[in-house]
Amino acid sequence: MESSEEQKLQVRKLELSDKSKGFIELLQQLTVCDSVSDKDFEDRFRELNARAEDHRVLVIEDDLSGKIVATGSVFIERKFIRNCGKVGHIEDVVVDANARGMQLGKKIINALTDYAHSLGCYKVILDCNVENKAFYEKCGYKQKEIQMVKYFI
């Protein structure tokens, strides 16, 4: 039987009502994320929902506070290589600063990884900064090659 604390911190899919539960503010702890209007949030939510299998956003809500305290997403890339295989890409993983140390990041990563595996992905990849490398290694990931980026300003 789960403890009451575990029951309050379950991983689930993003819901439209999560905007009012601090979802955008949580993303702002990760990176630049301007305020998002209710209409823009709903439009993007519906767009992602239409691609529900290929793009999954997961959250953990603290039932006591009603706030979203962790999130992450995975999108599925369909390839020609590896017998038309699929690759999961994990993105936008963040745990609220006040909820760190409770294994919530690991819960999100495991759920995203399991989801990609359930769809037949032959691997799951992610990018992280050097400070988070040890965390992802604890989740079973290992460093492979390097990342390159080109921003369009």
Phi, psi and chi 1 to 4 in degrees:
 res  aa     phi    psi   chi1   chi2   chi3   chi4
   1 MET       -  138.8 -175.7  160.2  169.6      -
   2 GLU   -76.8  148.7  -68.6 -178.8  -50.1      -
   3 SER   -72.7  163.2   72.9      -      -      -
   4 SER   -63.3  -31.5   60.2      -      -      -
   5 GLU   -64.5  -43.4 -171.8   64.8   28.4      -
   6 GLU   -65.2  -37.0  -71.7  170.3  -29.4      -
   7 GLN   -64.8  -27.8  -70.1  171.3  -10.3      -
   8 LYS   -83.2  -10.3  -66.1  177.1 -143.7  144.6
   9 LEU  -130.0   62.0  -62.4  167.6      -      -
  10 GLN   -96.6  145.7  -67.9  -60.3  -52.3      -
  11 VAL   -78.6  135.2  177.1      -      -      -
  12 ARG  -150.4  169.0   63.5  166.4  171.9   79.4
  13 LYS   -70.9  150.4  -68.0 -168.2  -44.0 -172.5
  14 LEU   -58.9  138.6  178.9   72.2      -      -
  15 GLU  -117.8  155.8  -62.0  172.2   -4.7      -
  16 LEU   -56.9  -36.3 -169.7   54.7      -      -
  17 SER   -71.7   -8.4   61.4      -      -      -
  18 ASP   -70.1  -18.0  -70.9  -22.6      -      -
  19 LYS   -60.1  -40.2 -179.0  178.1 -172.9  -69.1
  20 SER   -78.6   -2.1   65.8      -      -      -
  21 LYS  -105.6   17.2  -63.4  176.7 -179.0  178.4
  22 GLY    90.2   17.1      -      -      -      -
  23 PHE   -60.4  -47.7  177.7   72.2      -      -
  24 ILE   -66.4  -41.2  -62.8  -61.1      -      -
  25 GLU   -62.6  -34.8  -68.5   79.4    4.5      -
  26 LEU   -64.8  -45.2  178.7   61.5      -      -
  27 LEU   -60.6  -30.6  -70.1  175.5      -      -
  28 GLN   -67.0  -18.9  -70.2  170.1  -20.1      -
  29 GLN   -75.5  -16.3  -67.6 -176.9   38.4      -
  30 LEU   -93.2  -46.4  176.6   67.0      -      -
  31 THR  -161.1 -176.6 -170.7      -      -      -
  32 VAL   -64.8  121.8  175.6      -      -      -
  33 CYS  -149.3   99.3 -179.5      -      -      -
  34 ASP   -63.8  165.5  -62.9  -31.0      -      -
  35 SER   -62.2  147.0   61.3      -      -      -
  36 VAL  -120.9  126.6  177.0      -      -      -
  37 SER   -67.0  159.4   72.0      -      -      -
  38 ASP   -58.3  -40.4  -71.0  -13.4      -      -
  39 LYS   -65.9  -45.3 -178.3 -172.2 -178.6  -43.6
  40 ASP   -63.4  -39.4  -73.0  -13.7      -      -
  41 PHE   -62.8  -46.5 -174.1   86.1      -      -
  42 GLU   -63.5  -42.4 -177.2  173.3   -9.6      -
  43 ASP   -60.3  -47.1  -70.6  -11.0      -      -
  44 ARG   -67.5  -39.8 -179.8   53.2   45.2   97.3
  45 PHE   -58.3  -47.0  177.1   84.4      -      -
  46 ARG   -66.8  -37.3  -61.0 -145.8 -176.3  -78.3
  47 GLU   -61.8  -46.2  178.7 -175.0   -4.4      -
  48 LEU   -68.3  -36.7  -66.9  176.0      -      -
  49 ASN   -64.0  -32.2 -126.2   24.4      -      -
  50 ALA   -68.5  -20.8      -      -      -      -
  51 ARG  -111.9   36.9  -61.2 -179.7  172.5  109.6
  52 ALA   -53.5  -38.3      -      -      -      -
  53 GLU   -72.3  -36.6 -177.0  177.2  -74.3      -
  54 ASP   -89.1   -9.9  -74.3  -17.5      -      -
  55 HIS  -147.1  111.2 -163.9  120.9      -      -
  56 ARG  -120.0  125.1  173.7   85.1   30.6  118.9
  57 VAL  -108.1  123.6 -179.6      -      -      -
  58 LEU  -112.1  150.4  -61.6  179.1      -      -
  59 VAL  -137.8  162.7  -61.2      -      -      -
  60 ILE  -123.1  124.2  -63.3  176.3      -      -
  61 GLU  -104.9  133.4  177.8 -179.0   -7.5      -
  62 ASP   -83.1  109.2 -179.6  -15.1      -      -
  63 ASP   -63.1  -26.3  -71.8  -17.2      -      -
  64 LEU   -70.7  -45.4  -69.4  176.9      -      -
  65 SER   -92.9  -18.9   68.7      -      -      -
  66 GLY    75.4   13.7      -      -      -      -
  67 LYS  -104.2  148.9  -67.5  -69.2 -174.4 -172.3
  68 ILE   -78.2  122.6  -57.7  -58.5      -      -
  69 VAL  -111.9   -7.8  -66.2      -      -      -
  70 ALA  -157.8  149.5      -      -      -      -
  71 THR  -155.4  162.9 -172.6      -      -      -
  72 GLY  -171.5  161.1      -      -      -      -
  73 SER  -137.0  158.9   63.7      -      -      -
  74 VAL  -138.2  134.5   62.3      -      -      -
  75 PHE  -120.2  150.4   69.2   90.7      -      -
  76 ILE  -104.6  121.8  -50.7  -56.5      -      -
  77 GLU   -96.5  125.0  176.8 -173.1    7.1      -
  78 ARG   -95.4  125.8  -63.7  169.5 -175.4  -85.0
  79 LYS  -117.9  166.8  -56.3  179.0   81.2   64.9
  80 PHE   -91.3  -31.8  -73.7  102.4      -      -
  81 ILE   -71.7  167.5   63.9  171.4      -      -
  82 ARG    54.7   48.9  -58.3  -93.5 -176.9  148.0
  83 ASN    56.2   48.6  -63.0  -46.4      -      -
  84 CYS    56.9   46.1  -68.7      -      -      -
  85 GLY   -74.1  177.5      -      -      -      -
  86 LYS  -128.1  146.1  -65.2 -175.4 -103.3 -174.5
  87 VAL  -125.5  134.2  174.2      -      -      -
  88 GLY   -91.2  137.8      -      -      -      -
  89 HIS  -118.3  113.8  -65.4 -100.0      -      -
  90 ILE   -88.6  135.2  -69.3  179.1      -      -
  91 GLU  -140.4  162.5  -70.3  -78.0  -21.7      -
  92 ASP    52.7   47.8  -57.2  -25.2      -      -
  93 VAL   -89.1  124.8  175.4      -      -      -
  94 VAL  -152.5  141.1   61.0      -      -      -
  95 VAL  -118.6  135.1  174.3      -      -      -
  96 ASP   -53.2  138.7 -175.8  -88.1      -      -
  97 ALA   -55.1  -32.7      -      -      -      -
  98 ASN   -82.3   -6.3  -64.3  -41.0      -      -
  99 ALA  -115.9    8.2      -      -      -      -
 100 ARG   -72.0  152.4  -67.4 -176.8 -173.6  151.8
 101 GLY    89.1    5.9      -      -      -      -
 102 MET  -107.9   12.9  -61.1  169.8   56.1      -
 103 GLN    68.6   18.6  -56.1  -68.0  -53.4      -
 104 LEU   -72.6  -36.3  -58.8 -177.7      -      -
 105 GLY   -61.2  -43.7      -      -      -      -
 106 LYS   -63.4  -39.1 -170.7  171.4 -174.7 -179.7
 107 LYS   -60.9  -44.6  -93.3  179.9  120.6  163.0
 108 ILE   -65.3  -48.1  -72.5  -77.2      -      -
 109 ILE   -60.1  -45.9  -70.3  -64.9      -      -
 110 ASN   -61.9  -41.2  -71.5  -16.9      -      -
 111 ALA   -66.4  -42.1      -      -      -      -
 112 LEU   -65.4  -42.9  -65.5  168.1      -      -
 113 THR   -63.0  -46.3  -57.7      -      -      -
 114 ASP   -61.1  -39.6  -69.1  -12.2      -      -
 115 TYR   -62.7  -48.0  178.4   73.9      -      -
 116 ALA   -60.7  -42.3      -      -      -      -
 117 HIS   -62.7  -39.7 -173.6 -109.6      -      -
 118 SER   -64.8  -22.9   76.3      -      -      -
 119 LEU   -90.4    2.1  -67.6 -178.8      -      -
 120 GLY    89.0   17.4      -      -      -      -
 121 CYS   -64.1  139.1  -69.7      -      -      -
 122 TYR   -86.0  -12.9   69.1   89.3      -      -
 123 LYS  -161.7  162.3   70.5  178.6  178.4  179.7
 124 VAL  -127.2  133.9  180.0      -      -      -
 125 ILE  -125.9  159.4   59.1  177.5      -      -
 126 LEU  -157.3  159.3   57.7   83.2      -      -
 127 ASP  -109.3  144.1  -64.7  -40.7      -      -
 128 CYS  -149.8  164.0   70.4      -      -      -
 129 ASN   -84.6  165.5   59.4   31.4      -      -
 130 VAL   -57.9  -36.5  173.7      -      -      -
 131 GLU   -62.7  -25.1  -66.2   80.7   27.8      -
 132 ASN   -99.7    1.0  -68.1  -27.9      -      -
 133 LYS   -57.5  -45.8 -178.8  179.1  176.3 -127.9
 134 ALA   -62.8  -38.4      -      -      -      -
 135 PHE   -59.5  -48.9  164.9   74.6      -      -
 136 TYR   -67.9  -31.8  -71.6  107.8      -      -
 137 GLU   -63.2  -38.8  -72.3  173.5  -20.6      -
 138 LYS   -63.9  -24.1  -71.6  178.3 -170.9  171.2
 139 CYS   -88.2    3.1  -65.9      -      -      -
 140 GLY    97.8    5.0      -      -      -      -
 141 TYR   -91.7  156.1  -73.8   76.9      -      -
 142 LYS  -134.7  154.2   61.9 -178.2 -178.6  178.0
 143 GLN   -69.4  136.6 -176.5  174.1  -10.3      -
 144 LYS  -143.6  117.0 -177.5  177.6 -173.3  -77.1
 145 GLU    60.6 -151.4  -58.6  174.5    3.6      -
 146 ILE  -136.4  165.4   59.6  171.5      -      -
 147 GLN  -103.0  144.1  173.1 -158.0   50.2      -
 148 MET  -123.7  150.0  -56.5  -65.8  -70.8      -
 149 VAL  -146.8  148.2   65.3      -      -      -
 150 LYS  -135.4  118.4 -178.4  172.7 -175.1  172.8
 151 TYR   -90.6  144.2  -72.9  104.6      -      -
 152 PHE  -108.6  110.2  -60.1  102.7      -      -
 153 ILE   -90.1      -  -61.0  173.2      -      -
